[in-house]
Amino acid sequence: MQIILTKNQKEELIRHAENAAPNESCALLFGSQDGDKVAVSDIFLTENTDKSLTRFAISNEDLLEGYQHAERNGLDVVGIFHSHPHSEAVPSDTDMRFMQINPVVWVIFSNKFAELRAYFLETRLLNVAIKIT
């Protein structure tokens, strides 16, 4: 499995994570999926309403606005982005629980290690390759 981001999208996500620090940041990723390839065409930055160092939540208003934006533009929600300001870019136990009910690619940025990684949860956790175009 592979997720495709542009260089600008990657930089925008990292900037969002850096600006939200020391709290986690979050965003919705819109685009399309063709087989094992997920192409991100739009990023919808959201506020972490938990304002937490170790978890994130997206408000119902942001979710509604994001889904309406995706529908208007003929896009699907293909991923969820968030940051780990003080730890590795690996899903936490909380992330794993939410990945079960949100079966899309999860992209995590580690502020601490300046690392961007992606995952998909099937019956087990899969690493997803990130291609930057």
Residue pairs with C-beta under 8 A, 6 or more apart in sequence:
1 36
1 37
1 38
1 105
1 120
1 126
1 128
1 129
2 36
2 37
2 38
2 128
2 129
2 130
2 131
3 29
3 38
3 39
3 40
3 78
3 79
3 105
3 107
3 118
3 128
3 129
3 130
3 131
4 37
4 38
4 39
4 40
4 131
4 133
5 13
5 40
5 130
5 131
5 132
5 133
6 40
6 132
6 133
7 132
7 133
9 40
9 43
10 116
10 132
12 43
12 45
13 27
13 43
13 81
13 107
13 109
13 116
14 109
14 116
16 25
16 27
16 45
16 81
16 83
17 25
17 83
17 85
17 109
17 111
18 111
19 25
20 48
20 83
20 85
21 83
21 85
21 111
22 53
22 85
22 86
23 48
23 50
23 51
23 52
23 53
23 56
23 85
24 48
24 50
24 52
24 53
24 54
24 55
24 56
24 82
24 83
24 84
24 85
25 45
25 48
25 56
25 81
25 82
25 83
25 109
26 46
26 47
26 48
26 56
26 57
26 58
26 80
26 81
26 82
26 83
27 43
27 44
27 45
27 46
27 80
27 81
27 82
28 43
28 44
28 46
28 58
28 63
28 66
28 70
28 77
28 79
28 80
28 81
29 40
29 42
29 43
29 44
29 77
29 78
29 79
29 80
29 81
29 104
29 105
29 107
30 40
30 41
30 42
30 43
30 44
30 66
30 69
30 70
30 73
30 75
30 76
30 77
30 78
31 38
31 39
31 40
31 41
31 42
31 75
31 76
31 78
31 79
32 38
32 39
32 41
32 75
32 76
32 78
33 39
33 76
33 78
38 78
38 79
38 105
38 128
39 78
40 78
40 79
41 75
42 69
42 70
42 73
42 75
43 81
44 62
44 65
44 66
44 69
44 70
46 58
46 59
46 62
46 63
46 66
47 58
47 59
47 62
48 56
48 57
48 58
48 82
49 57
49 58
49 59
50 56
50 57
53 85
53 86
54 86
54 92
54 94
55 92
55 94
56 82
58 66
66 77
67 77
69 75
70 76
70 77
77 104
78 104
78 105
79 104
79 105
79 106
79 107
79 118
80 102
80 104
80 105
80 106
80 107
81 106
81 107
81 108
81 109
82 95
82 106
82 107
82 108
82 109
83 108
83 109
83 110
83 111
84 90
84 92
84 108
84 109
84 110
84 111
84 112
85 111
85 112
86 111
86 112
87 110
87 112
88 110
88 112
88 113
88 115
89 108
89 109
89 110
89 113
89 115
89 116
89 117
90 108
90 117
91 99
91 106
91 108
91 119
91 121
91 125
95 106
95 108
96 121
96 125
99 106
99 119
99 120
99 121
99 125
100 121
103 120
103 121
104 120
105 118
105 119
105 120
105 128
106 118
106 119
106 120
106 121
107 116
107 117
107 118
107 130
108 116
108 117
108 118
108 119
109 115
109 116
110 116
110 117
116 130
117 127
117 130
118 127
118 128
118 129
118 130
119 125
119 126
119 127
119 128
120 126
120 128
